[in-house]
């Protein structure tokens, strides 16, 4: 039984690579990365604008509305790594492992909530690692 395109998260807590493949895929996945510029604008009194761009960051927000309670232990271990600033590899489609990128967690908290009997819900935002 297939539930859609399931991502994969791979991280190394020091004991070797650990791979987390969620049971159900996230919903509302973005079609492209969210982008935020760190930019400084100055406008002269005559209206001429000058912009200095430091960088443009790529973000991905993932919403997991139905996470089986059996997956929570694996998510907890992953979140402990990610919340501490650990770098992880995000593969949007676990069946295409060659397409991936490294990310860090942008959030500083993780708040899984009960969605239905036996399922939790949560979301998080990650920033592409440079």
MIDOSE-1310 file (N, C-alpha, C; in nm, 2 decimals, decimal comma, always signed):
residues 130
xxxx	+0,08/-0,12/+0,00/+0,00/+0,00/+0,00/+0,09/+0,12/+0,00; +0,06/+0,22/-0,09/+0,14/+0,34/-0,09/+0,06/+0,46/-0,04; +0,12/+0,55/+0,02/+0,06/+0,67/+0,08/+0,11/+0,80/+0,02; +0,18/+0,79/-0,09/+0,24/+0,91/-0,15/+0,39/+0,91/-0,15
xxxx	+0,45/+1,01/-0,18/+0,59/+1,02/-0,18/+0,64/+1,05/-0,04; +0,71/+0,95/+0,01/+0,76/+0,95/+0,15/+0,91/+1,00/+0,15; +0,94/+1,10/+0,23/+1,08/+1,15/+0,24/+1,16/+1,06/+0,33; +1,29/+1,09/+0,34/+1,38/+1,02/+0,43/+1,47/+1,12/+0,49
xxxx	+1,51/+1,10/+0,62/+1,60/+1,18/+0,69/+1,71/+1,09/+0,74; +1,84/+1,13/+0,71/+1,95/+1,06/+0,75/+2,04/+1,15/+0,83; +2,09/+1,10/+0,95/+2,17/+1,17/+1,04/+2,27/+1,08/+1,11; +2,38/+1,13/+1,16/+2,48/+1,05/+1,23/+2,50/+1,11/+1,37
xxxx	+2,44/+1,04/+1,47/+2,46/+1,09/+1,61/+2,60/+1,05/+1,67; +2,69/+0,99/+1,59/+2,82/+0,95/+1,64/+2,84/+0,80/+1,64; +2,73/+0,73/+1,61/+2,73/+0,58/+1,62/+2,71/+0,53/+1,48; +2,71/+0,61/+1,37/+2,69/+0,57/+1,24/+2,56/+0,63/+1,19
xxxx	+2,53/+0,62/+1,06/+2,41/+0,68/+1,00/+2,29/+0,61/+1,05; +2,19/+0,70/+1,08/+2,06/+0,65/+1,12/+1,96/+0,71/+1,02; +1,87/+0,63/+0,96/+1,78/+0,67/+0,86/+1,64/+0,66/+0,92; +1,56/+0,77/+0,90/+1,42/+0,78/+0,94/+1,34/+0,80/+0,82
xxxx	+1,25/+0,70/+0,80/+1,16/+0,71/+0,69/+1,02/+0,71/+0,75; +0,95/+0,82/+0,74/+0,82/+0,82/+0,81/+0,72/+0,72/+0,75; +0,62/+0,68/+0,83/+0,52/+0,59/+0,78/+0,43/+0,66/+0,67; +0,40/+0,78/+0,70/+0,31/+0,86/+0,61/+0,38/+0,98/+0,57
xxxx	+0,36/+1,03/+0,45/+0,43/+1,15/+0,40/+0,38/+1,28/+0,46; +0,45/+1,38/+0,45/+0,40/+1,51/+0,49/+0,29/+1,56/+0,39; +0,21/+1,65/+0,43/+0,11/+1,71/+0,34/+0,15/+1,85/+0,31; +0,09/+1,90/+0,20/+0,12/+2,04/+0,17/+0,26/+2,07/+0,14
xxxx	+0,33/+1,98/+0,08/+0,47/+2,00/+0,05/+0,49/+2,11/-0,05; +0,59/+2,19/-0,03/+0,62/+2,30/-0,12/+0,66/+2,25/-0,26; +0,63/+2,33/-0,36/+0,67/+2,29/-0,50/+0,82/+2,33/-0,52; +0,86/+2,43/-0,44/+1,00/+2,47/-0,45/+1,04/+2,52/-0,31
xxxx	+1,17/+2,54/-0,28/+1,21/+2,59/-0,15/+1,16/+2,73/-0,13; +1,13/+2,76/+0,00/+1,10/+2,89/+0,04/+1,23/+2,97/+0,04; +1,23/+3,09/+0,01/+1,35/+3,17/+0,01/+1,34/+3,30/+0,09; +1,44/+3,33/+0,17/+1,45/+3,45/+0,25/+1,59/+3,52/+0,22
xxxx	+1,58/+3,64/+0,19/+1,71/+3,72/+0,17/+1,74/+3,79/+0,29; +1,87/+3,79/+0,32/+1,93/+3,88/+0,42/+1,99/+4,00/+0,34; +1,91/+4,11/+0,35/+1,94/+4,22/+0,26/+1,93/+4,35/+0,33; +2,02/+4,44/+0,30/+2,02/+4,58/+0,36/+1,99/+4,68/+0,25
xxxx	+1,88/+4,75/+0,26/+1,84/+4,85/+0,17/+1,86/+4,99/+0,22; +1,91/+5,08/+0,14/+1,92/+5,22/+0,17/+1,86/+5,30/+0,06; +1,78/+5,40/+0,09/+1,72/+5,48/-0,01/+1,76/+5,63/+0,02; +1,81/+5,69/-0,09/+1,86/+5,83/-0,08/+1,74/+5,92/-0,07
xxxx	+1,76/+6,04/-0,04/+1,65/+6,14/-0,03/+1,59/+6,17/-0,16; +1,66/+6,14/-0,27/+1,61/+6,15/-0,41/+1,53/+6,03/-0,45; +1,53/+5,92/-0,37/+1,46/+5,80/-0,40/+1,53/+5,69/-0,47; +1,66/+5,70/-0,48/+1,74/+5,60/-0,54/+1,77/+5,49/-0,44
xxxx	+1,74/+5,37/-0,48/+1,75/+5,26/-0,38/+1,88/+5,17/-0,41; +1,95/+5,14/-0,30/+2,07/+5,05/-0,31/+2,04/+4,93/-0,22; +2,06/+4,81/-0,27/+2,04/+4,69/-0,19/+2,17/+4,62/-0,19; +2,21/+4,57/-0,07/+2,32/+4,49/-0,05/+2,27/+4,35/+0,01
xxxx	+2,30/+4,25/-0,07/+2,25/+4,11/-0,04/+2,36/+4,04/+0,03; +2,34/+3,99/+0,15/+2,44/+3,91/+0,22/+2,42/+3,76/+0,17; +2,30/+3,71/+0,17/+2,28/+3,58/+0,12/+2,13/+3,56/+0,10; +2,09/+3,45/+0,03/+1,96/+3,41/+0,02/+1,95/+3,26/+0,07
xxxx	+1,87/+3,24/+0,18/+1,86/+3,11/+0,24/+1,74/+3,04/+0,18; +1,75/+2,90/+0,17/+1,64/+2,82/+0,13/+1,59/+2,74/+0,24; +1,46/+2,74/+0,25/+1,39/+2,67/+0,36/+1,29/+2,57/+0,31; +1,25/+2,47/+0,39/+1,15/+2,38/+0,36/+1,07/+2,36/+0,49
xxxx	+0,94/+2,38/+0,48/+0,85/+2,35/+0,59/+0,77/+2,22/+0,56; +0,77/+2,13/+0,66/+0,71/+2,00/+0,64/+0,60/+1,99/+0,75; +0,48/+1,95/+0,71/+0,37/+1,92/+0,80/+0,33/+1,77/+0,80; +0,34/+1,71/+0,92/+0,31/+1,57/+0,93/+0,18/+1,56/+1,01
xxxx	+0,07/+1,55/+0,95/-0,06/+1,55/+1,03/-0,10/+1,42/+1,09; -0,04/+1,30/+1,04/-0,08/+1,17/+1,09/+0,05/+1,09/+1,11; +0,11/+1,10/+1,23/+0,23/+1,02/+1,26/+0,19/+0,92/+1,36; +0,20/+0,79/+1,32/+0,17/+0,68/+1,42/+0,25/+0,69/+1,54
xxxx	+0,19/+0,66/+1,65/+0,27/+0,66/+1,78/+0,39/+0,57/+1,78; +0,39/+0,46/+1,69/+0,50/+0,37/+1,68/+0,62/+0,45/+1,62; +0,60/+0,56/+1,55/+0,71/+0,63/+1,49/+0,77/+0,74/+1,58; +0,70/+0,77/+1,69/+0,74/+0,88/+1,78/+0,88/+0,86/+1,84
xxxx	+0,92/+0,74/+1,88/+1,05/+0,72/+1,93/+1,16/+0,76/+1,83; +1,14/+0,72/+1,71/+1,24/+0,75/+1,60/+1,24/+0,90/+1,58; +1,13/+0,96/+1,58/+1,12/+1,11/+1,56/+1,18/+1,18/+1,68; +1,16/+1,13/+1,80/+1,22/+1,20/+1,92/+1,37/+1,19/+1,91
xxxx	+1,43/+1,08/+1,87/+1,58/+1,07/+1,86/+1,63/+1,16/+1,75; +1,56/+1,17/+1,64/+1,60/+1,26/+1,53/+1,59/+1,41/+1,58; +1,48/+1,44/+1,64/+1,46/+1,58/+1,69/+1,56/+1,62/+1,79; +1,60/+1,53/+1,88/+1,71/+1,56/+1,98/+1,84/+1,60/+1,90
xxxx	+1,87/+1,53/+1,79/+1,99/+1,56/+1,71/+1,97/+1,69/+1,64; +1,85/+1,71/+1,58/+1,83/+1,83/+1,50/+1,82/+1,95/+1,58; +1,75/+1,94/+1,69/+1,73/+2,06/+1,78/+1,87/+2,11/+1,84; +1,96/+2,02/+1,85/+2,10/+2,06/+1,90/+2,18/+2,12/+1,79
xxxx	+2,13/+2,13/+1,67/+2,20/+2,20/+1,56/+2,27/+2,10/+1,47; +2,23/+1,97/+1,48/+2,29/+1,87/+1,40/+2,25/+1,88/+1,25; +2,34/+1,85/+1,16/+2,32/+1,86/+1,02/+2,26/+1,72/+0,98; +2,16/+1,72/+0,89/+2,10/+1,60/+0,85/+2,08/+1,60/+0,70
xxxx	+2,06/+1,49/+0,63/+2,03/+1,48/+0,49/+1,88/+1,46/+0,47; +1,82/+1,54/+0,39/+1,68/+1,53/+0,36/+1,67/+1,48/+0,22; +1,60/+1,37/+0,20/+1,57/+1,32/+0,07/+1,42/+1,33/+0,05; +1,37/+1,42/-0,04/+1,23/+1,44/-0,06/+1,15/+1,31/-0,10
xxxx	+1,21/+1,22/-0,18/+1,15/+1,10/-0,22/+1,24/+0,99/-0,19; +1,21/+0,90/-0,09/+1,30/+0,80/-0,05/+1,33/+0,69/-0,16; +1,25/+0,69/-0,26/+1,28/+0,60/-0,37/+1,38/+0,66/-0,47; +1,42/+0,78/-0,45/+1,52/+0,85/-0,54/+1,63/+0,90/-0,45
xxxx	+1,71/+0,81/-0,39/+1,81/+0,86/-0,29/+1,92/+0,95/-0,34; +1,94/+0,96/-0,47/+2,04/+1,05/-0,53/+2,00/+1,20/-0,52; +1,87/+1,23/-0,50/+1,82/+1,36/-0,49/+1,80/+1,40/-0,35; +1,90/+1,47/-0,29/+1,89/+1,51/-0,15/+1,97/+1,64/-0,13
xxxx	+1,96/+1,69/-0,01/+2,04/+1,80/+0,03/+2,06/+1,80/+0,18; +2,15/+1,87/+0,23/+2,17/+1,88/+0,38/+2,10/+2,00/+0,44; +2,05/+1,98/+0,56/+1,97/+2,08/+0,62/+2,00/+2,08/+0,77; +1,96/+2,19/+0,83/+1,96/+2,20/+0,98/+1,82/+2,25/+1,02
xxxx	+1,78/+2,22/+1,14/+1,65/+2,26/+1,18/+1,64/+2,40/+1,22; +1,55/+2,48/+1,16/+1,54/+2,62/+1,19/+1,46/+2,64/+1,32; +1,37/+2,55/+1,35/+1,29/+2,56/+1,48/+1,38/+2,53/+1,60; +1,35/+2,59/+1,71/+1,42/+2,56/+1,84/+1,33/+2,48/+1,93
xxxx	+1,21/+2,44/+1,89/+1,13/+2,36/+1,97/+1,05/+2,26/+1,88; +1,01/+2,15/+1,94/+0,93/+2,05/+1,87/+0,81/+2,01/+1,96; +0,69/+2,03/+1,91/+0,57/+2,01/+1,99/+0,47/+1,91/+1,92; +0,50/+1,78/+1,93/+0,40/+1,69/+1,87/+0,27/+1,69/+1,96
xxxx	+0,16/+1,69/+1,89/+0,03/+1,69/+1,96/-0,05/+1,57/+1,91; -0,15/+1,53/+1,99/-0,23/+1,42/+1,95/-0,33/+1,46/+1,84; -0,33/+1,39/+1,73/-0,41/+1,42/+1,62/-0,54/+1,34/+1,62; -0,53/+1,21/+1,63/-0,64/+1,12/+1,65/-0,59/+1,01/+1,74
xxxx	-0,68/+0,91/+1,76/-0,63/+0,80/+1,84/-0,52/+0,73/+1,78; -0,41/+0,72/+1,84/-0,29/+0,65/+1,79/-0,20/+0,73/+1,69; -0,23/+0,86/+1,68/-0,16/+0,94/+1,58/-0,13/+1,08/+1,64; -0,01/+1,13/+1,61/+0,03/+1,26/+1,65/+0,04/+1,35/+1,52
xxxx	+0,05/+1,48/+1,55/+0,07/+1,58/+1,44/+0,18/+1,68/+1,48; +0,26/+1,72/+1,39/+0,36/+1,82/+1,41/+0,41/+1,88/+1,28; +0,48/+1,99/+1,28/+0,54/+2,04/+1,16/+0,68/+2,10/+1,21; +0,76/+2,12/+1,11/+0,89/+2,19/+1,14/+0,95/+2,25/+1,02
xxxx	+1,04/+2,35/+1,04/+1,10/+2,42/+0,93/+1,25/+2,40/+0,93; +1,30/+2,37/+0,82/+1,44/+2,34/+0,81/+1,51/+2,43/+0,70; +1,64/+2,46/+0,73/+1,71/+2,55/+0,65/+1,82/+2,47/+0,58; +1,84/+2,50/+0,45/+1,94/+2,43/+0,37/+2,08/+2,47/+0,43
xx	+2,16/+2,37/+0,45/+2,29/+2,39/+0,51/+2,39/+2,43/+0,40; +2,46/+2,53/+0,44/+2,56/+2,59/+0,34/+2,70/+2,56/+0,39
